[in-house]
Amino acid sequence: MDMLSELQILQDNLDHFFLIITGCLIFFMQTGFAFLEAGSVRSKNTTNILIKNFLDVFIGAVAYWLFGYAFAFGAESNSFIGHKFFALADLPANQYSHWFFHFVFAATAATIVSGAMAERTEFKAYLLYSVFLTGFVYPIVTHWAWDGNGWLYKGVEYTKDNVTMSIAYQDFAGSGVVHVLGGTVALIGATVVGPRTGRFVNGVPVLLAGHTVPKAALGGFILFFGFLGFNGGSQAAITFGGDADAVALSIVNTVLGGASGALTAMIVKRLGFADKYWSLLFAINGGLTGMVALCAGCNAIYPYAAFAIGIIAGVAYVGWSTLILYFKIDDPLEAVAVHLGGGFWGVLSVPIFNKESGIFYDGSAYSFYLFGWNVMGVLAIMAWSASLSLPLFLVLRVTKQLRVSPEIEEIGLDIPKHGEPAYPLDSYGNGWSDPPSVPQS
C-alpha cells in the first residue's frame, strides 16, 4: 500500500471518528433533556417524563433504523423522499457513522414534543407519535434540506451578468430542520391535548411549578454543552482544508449566541414583567433559544453577528412565551417558545448575516432571493409538520386515546401508568404511617 492510500485511509478514519464523537455529545443531550424535563414537571409525573426521554432514544433508534434513514438519505431518491437502505440493508460500512450522527438529531426532534405535552398525555399516544415523528415526519424534511437530491438543498439557479449562482436553503445544523419541525409538532400537540387541570383559572394562567429547580438547571448546563457538538459536528468532517476553522467558528458563535440570549431574556424578565425577578429559568431558556437560533448559520457568520442574533433570540423567546400564554396553550417546558421561536428566527437570520452573501453585507437581489428561499423553506417545514401531526392528534383525541383521565392526572401518572413513583414514601425509612419521633431539645 503506497503512502497516498495510507493517508486517504487515515483521513477517512478521522472523519468517521469526528462524526462518532460529536454524535456522542449530541446523544448526551438526552441526559440534559431528562434533567430539564424532570425538574420542570411536578414530582408525581417524574417517572413518566423520564421513561419518555429514554424511549425517545430507543424508539427513535428502531424507527430510524427500519425506515427513517432510508427516507432521509436513501441512495435511490427523488427531490421529495429517499427509498433505499431500509433496515440499513446494503448500507456501505463507511456510512454507519453518518447514520449514527443523524439518528441522534432525530431523537432530539422527538424529545421536544414530549416536554410540551407533559403531565397529561396517554403513554400509548406518546409511543405512536414518537414512531411517526422519528420514522417519517422528520426524515422527509432532512431529505429536503440535507440530501443532495432534496428540493430545498438543490434550490434553483439564478443568473445575472452571465454568472449563474444557486439559490438554496441555508440551515447548517437544523434551526428549521430539527427545531422548527419539533416546535411545530409540539405546538399542535399541546393545543390539541389541552392545558393541564388548573393551569388557567378564569382565563388567568396559574403557575404549576416544577418540583426541582436544581435538576432543571443541571439539564440546562448539559444541553449547553451538547449544543457545541450539535453545531460543531455539523461540519461532518475534520480533515479537509478549512474544516477545523469552520468547527471552531461554529462553537464560538454558539457560545456567544447562547450567552446573549440568556442575558437578554433575564434582563427582559427583570424589566418588563409584573413579577420583576432575576429569573434563573428565563436565563436557561433564553440561552437555549440563542443556541437554537445559531444552529442555522453558526458556520457562516461573524461572532458579533452571533451575539446580535442571540439578543434577538432572547427577545423572541419572551415574545413567544407570552403569546403562548395569551392563547391559553399549556407548554410545561416552553418548548414551543425555545425551539419554534428560536428556530424560526435562526432560519431567517442566515441570509441576513451570512458573511459572504447576507443582506446586511451584500444587499443585492441575490441576497434577497436567498432570504426568500429560506422563508419559503421554513414555512414548508411548518406546513409539512402541522399537516401530518394535526390529523394524528385529532384522531387520538376523538378516540379518547390522547389524554389521561382527570382522576389519573390529579394523582399523577407515575403510579397508575408505571407503578414506579420517583420518590416512594417507604424510601424515607420508617414511612409516613409510622413517623419517627423527634427528640425534644
KETINU-702925 format. One record per residue (C-alpha): residue in one letter; x, y, z. Coordinates in pm, whole numbers, padded with zeros to 5 digits, always signed. Layout:
<gutors>
AXYZ...
</gutors>
This chain:
<gutors>
M+00000+00000+00000D+00151+00333-00101M+00177+00640+00116L-00112+00817-00060S-00352+00529+00009E-00249+00517+00374L-00308+00890+00410Q-00653+00853+00250I-00743+00574+00495L-00626+00787+00786Q-00827+01084+00660D-01142+00874+00626N-01098+00722+00971L-01051+01062+01131D-01367+01195+00966H-01567+00894+01087F-01423+00935+01434F-01518+01302+01433L-01879+01219+01345I-01899+00949+01611I-01752+01165+01888T-01969+01468+01811G-02267+01234+01775C-02194+01104+02126L-02201+01464+02253I-02540+01511+02090F-02658+01180+02235F-02562+01314+02578M-02810+01598+02523Q-03079+01341+02606T-02941+01349+02960G-02985+01725+02960F-03342+01695+02835A-03411+01434+03103F-03289+01658+03385L-03456+01968+03245E-03791+01796+03193A-03783+01607+03522G-03711+01929+03706S-03987+02116+03524V-04274+01878+03600R-04437+01801+03933S-04292+01515+04137K-04594+01291+04070N-04506+01280+03699T-04128+01239+03718T-04109+00870+03623N-04347+00930+03333I-04139+01205+03177L-03813+01015+03231I-03931+00699+03059K-04031+00913+02762N-03678+01052+02749F-03537+00700+02748L-03777+00586+02479D-03709+00888+02259V-03367+00725+02215F-03471+00362+02187I-03790+00404+01983G-03606+00655+01768A-03322+00408+01708V-03557+00135+01586A-03771+00365+01371Y-03470+00541+01220W-03301+00205+01154L-03604+00046+00989F-03714+00327+00759G-03621+00677+00881Y-03270+00681+00738A-03389+00534+00409F-03645+00813+00371A-03383+01075+00460F-03066+00962+00282G-03156+00662+00066A-02917+00630-00226E-03216+00593-00457S-03427+00905-00418N-03613+01190-00577S-03648+01550-00463F-03910+01452-00203I-03804+01122-00043G-03536+00853-00037H-03617+00485-00082K-03313+00267-00018F-03128+00133+00288F-03438+00017+00476A-03316-00151+00797L-02972-00039+00673A-02971-00318+00414D-02683-00270+00168L-02560+00037+00354P-02187+00078+00289A-01975+00039+00602N-01840+00390+00563Q-02191+00533+00620Y-02258+00386+00963S-02112+00694+01130H-02342+00907+00915W-02644+00702+01030F-02548+00743+01395F-02495+01118+01367H-02833+01176+01205F-03011+00935+01438V-02922+01149+01741F-03062+01452+01559A-03389+01262+01505A-03406+01172+01875T-03367+01540+01963A-03666+01635+01749A-03883+01376+01927T-03780+01495+02273I-03901+01849+02201V-04258+01723+02165S-04271+01509+02481G-04186+01809+02700A-04462+02029+02558M-04727+01762+02620A-04603+01654+02962E-04818+01560+03264R-05144+01477+03083T-05071+01268+02772E-05153+00897+02742F-04841+00683+02721K-04967+00483+02422A-05033+00809+02235Y-04674+00908+02305L-04550+00576+02163L-04747+00630+01842Y-04646+00988+01770S-04283+00919+01861V-04255+00645+01597F-04437+00859+01342L-04216+01162+01406T-03875+00994+01406G-03960+00742+01135F-04140+00959+00880V-04215+01326+00954Y-03859+01427+01045P-03669+01214+00787I-03862+01363+00495V-03760+01715+00596T-03395+01612+00637H-03409+01472+00285W-03543+01802+00153A-03277+02013+00323W-02966+01796+00364D-02968+01526+00098G-02810+01606-00238N-03136+01531-00421G-03362+01723-00184W-03557+02012-00337L-03457+02263-00070Y-03093+02155-00092K-03075+02180-00472G-03267+02506-00485V-03290+02696-00813E-03040+02871-01034Y-03008+03249-01056T-02825+03412-01345K-02706+03772-01361D-02445+03920-01595N-02379+03570-01736V-02293+03444-01389T-02507+03156-01259M-02549+03113-00886S-02754+02871-00678I-03038+02985-00454A-03061+02712-00191Y-03182+02662+00164Q-02929+02756+00431D-02963+02565+00758F-02627+02429+00870A-02726+02243+01191G-03104+02241+01188S-03270+02553+01325G-03550+02473+01084V-03500+02103+01010V-03484+01997+01376H-03615+02277+01595V-03890+02436+01387L-04017+02090+01299G-04015+01971+01661G-04154+02302+01786T-04439+02295+01535V-04543+01941+01630A-04512+02042+01997L-04741+02341+01938I-05002+02124+01763G-04980+01856+02031A-05004+02094+02327T-05300+02272+02167V-05498+01958+02085V-05435+01780+02416G-05538+02092+02609P-05391+02254+02921R-05327+02073+03247T-05605+02094+03503G-05565+02415+03699R-05323+02579+03456F-05572+02850+03361V-05837+02968+03609N-06096+03210+03472G-05862+03270+03182V-05570+03366+03406P-05256+03150+03394V-05165+02982+03722L-04809+02863+03777L-04777+02486+03815A-04415+02489+03923G-04175+02206+03859H-04057+02022+04165T-03680+02077+04149V-03503+02379+04003P-03151+02232+04056K-03230+01941+03820A-03365+02181+03559A-03051+02394+03589L-02824+02090+03555G-03019+01990+03246G-02967+02335+03102F-02590+02312+03151I-02576+01970+02984L-02779+02097+02688F-02548+02397+02651F-02255+02153+02638G-02431+01927+02389F-02506+02214+02155L-02132+02252+02098G-02130+01906+01940F-02466+01965+01773N-02341+02271+01585G-01969+02200+01562G-02026+01843+01446S-02250+01952+01161Q-01936+02027+00961A-01937+01645+00922A-01560+01628+00856I-01239+01748+01015T-00959+01658+00769F-01015+01890+00476G-00879+02242+00446G-01087+02485+00649D-01278+02216+00844A-01118+02294+01178D-01171+02666+01127A-01540+02612+01049V-01588+02388+01354A-01416+02641+01580L-01620+02930+01439S-01941+02731+01486I-01861+02660+01851V-01756+03018+01927N-02073+03155+01767T-02290+02902+01952V-02145+03011+02286L-02192+03380+02206G-02548+03331+02082G-02638+03137+02395A-02475+03397+02618S-02655+03696+02466G-02984+03504+02454A-02962+03416+02823L-02868+03765+02933T-03134+03928+02717A-03415+03703+02841M-03310+03751+03202I-03296+04131+03167V-03629+04149+02983K-03787+03943+03260R-03640+04177+03523L-03753+04495+03346G-04070+04408+03164F-04291+04182+03373A-04510+04233+03678D-04302+03992+03885K-03968+04157+03819Y-03719+03894+03927W-03377+03785+03811S-03512+03457+03679L-03289+03151+03653L-03538+02964+03436F-03571+03258+03197A-03192+03272+03169I-03174+02898+03091N-03447+02911+02828G-03309+03231+02677G-02968+03066+02646L-03118+02759+02482T-03316+02978+02241G-03000+03163+02143M-02819+02838+02068V-03118+02705+01874A-03114+03020+01661L-02740+02980+01594C-02786+02628+01457A-02877+02761+01113G-02580+02985+01045C-02312+02933+01310N-02057+02837+01042A-02125+03135+00815I-02142+03448+01032Y-01906+03667+01228P-01901+03640+01608Y-02053+03986+01660A-02342+03880+01437A-02388+03569+01653F-02412+03793+01958A-02675+04007+01785I-02871+03701+01671G-02869+03575+02030I-03007+03906+02159I-03298+03889+01916A-03348+03522+02007G-03377+03617+02375V-03645+03871+02290A-03815+03617+02063Y-03826+03364+02346V-04002+03611+02578G-04241+03714+02300W-04332+03358+02204S-04370+03258+02569T-04611+03547+02625L-04803+03468+02307I-04844+03102+02403L-04995+03203+02738Y-05220+03460+02569F-05376+03182+02361K-05400+02963+02674I-05175+02691+02542D-05003+02495+02817D-04639+02408+02746P-04467+02300+03071L-04117+02310+02918E-04179+02617+02698A-04054+02400+02414V-04254+02595+02157A-04102+02929+02256V-03748+02789+02268H-03747+02566+01961L-04010+02707+01726G-03942+03068+01825G-03565+03036+01824G-03551+02807+01522F-03774+03029+01307W-03561+03335+01379G-03245+03133+01320V-03352+03034+00969L-03431+03397+00886S-03103+03521+01032V-02868+03331+00799P-02945+03512+00471I-02936+03839+00664F-02598+03792+00838N-02415+03544+00614K-02071+03698+00582E-02047+03607+00211S-02396+03675+00076G-02605+03825+00355I-02839+04119+00310F-02652+04305+00583Y-02326+04293+00380D-02430+04246+00018G-02780+04383-00019S-02808+04259-00377A-03110+04099-00540Y-02934+03765-00497S-02916+03803-00118F-03287+03886-00105Y-03365+03580-00317L-03171+03372-00065F-03377+03525+00213G-03698+03444+00027W-03590+03083-00029N-03519+03039+00343V-03859+03190+00430M-04026+02950+00189G-03824+02661+00331V-03915+02722+00694L-04282+02775+00605A-04277+02448+00409I-04131+02269+00711M-04402+02413+00936A-04677+02324+00690W-04549+01966+00649S-04516+01915+01025A-04856+02063+01106S-05044+01890+00823L-04926+01547+00940S-04936+01593+01317L-05274+01769+01340P-05480+01480+01197L-05290+01233+01413F-05353+01423+01736L-05715+01493+01644V-05785+01125+01577L-05624+01033+01908R-05833+01294+02085V-06162+01190+01922T-06095+00825+02008K-06007+00927+02366Q-05655+00791+02336L-05467+01120+02370R-05523+01235+02727V-05535+01057+03061S-05849+01073+03275P-05893+01363+03520E-05852+01118+03809I-05514+00995+03686E-05399+01347+03607E-05488+01450+03962I-05287+01177+04134G-05008+01181+03875L-04905+00939+03605D-04616+00768+03784I-04809+00516+03993P-05114+00430+03777K-04919+00418+03449H-04581+00285+03558G-04611+00153+03914E-04285+00328+03996P-04313+00654+04189A-04000+00865+04159Y-04000+00932+04533P-04168+00634+04708L-04279+00707+05062D-04131+00388+05206S-03785+00503+05095Y-03794+00761+05376G-03714+00499+05639N-03996+00429+05883G-04258+00555+05637W-04536+00805+05690S-04761+00550+05864D-04512+00538+06150P-04326+00870+06151P-04004+00882+06354S-04022+01059+06684V-03840+01388+06703P-03637+01435+07024Q-03721+01745+07221S-03443+01992+07275
</gutors>
